Amino acid sequence: MRIVQISDPHLSPSRPDSAATFDRVIRWLNADQPDLVIATGDLVELDPDSDAERRFAHDQLGRITAPLVALPGNHDVGENGVTSWRGPIVNTERVEAYLETWGSDRWVVERDGWRLIGVNLITPAPLSEVRWLDTELAAASGSAAVFLHKPVCLVALDRFDDPGWSAEREWRAELVEVLQSASVRFVASGHLHAFRIHALFDDCQAVWAPSTFFDGKERGHGSILGPGVVEYRLEADDWRARYRPLTELRP
């Protein structure tokens, strides 16, 4: 099974540069169609309250001919709490506006011995989503992978990061407990505009996906900072992921 993860395109009718870059990604995807495309958030440029940005992002991703599932990012629904960049705070209305456009903010895909689970932890009640994830992971009969917008951590599970960069202090322990109790092979995320694969715990790896548009700047940690996508090959008992830079994506 071949999967492509796209993340953080930051699409807006007022940003033709990001749309032009994303058009290149779309044409590459449609020319060599994967089994599944997973979009891990920050679909809109900036404003979770902009109907125009939501519609534009939805229309652009709707041009992808492969099966597609998506998760919201902080630009799509707001932040879990106050951050240094002072983004709007997530609330029920912003999540509902996302749902009206995209239909769902969580999903499960089962195929070829894998259970792929996307969960939105940027909600007014993230612990309820962690409990949902626990239930869905318990139903996995083979290998499992989890997709989020923000990474579980930047450096270490027991080292808390500045607010807004990763799983928050108030519920990270419960999330980690759920992940460690299941057969999770990797946890994939976006948000950081950087590509990196590193050990999360035991046999579980963390995969950071780059933005399709922006160079990463703030949180390197030895990662690749150029724009691109992540391409996965999943087999019954193995998986591989590689960074595909934007310059390689030729239809």
Helices and strands as residue ranges (DSSP letters): E 2-6, H 16-31, E 36-40, H 51-61, E 68-71, H 74-77, H 92-102, E 107-111, E 114-118, H 126-138, E 143-147, H 172-180, E 184-189, E 196-201, E 204-208, E 228-235, E 238-245, G 246-248
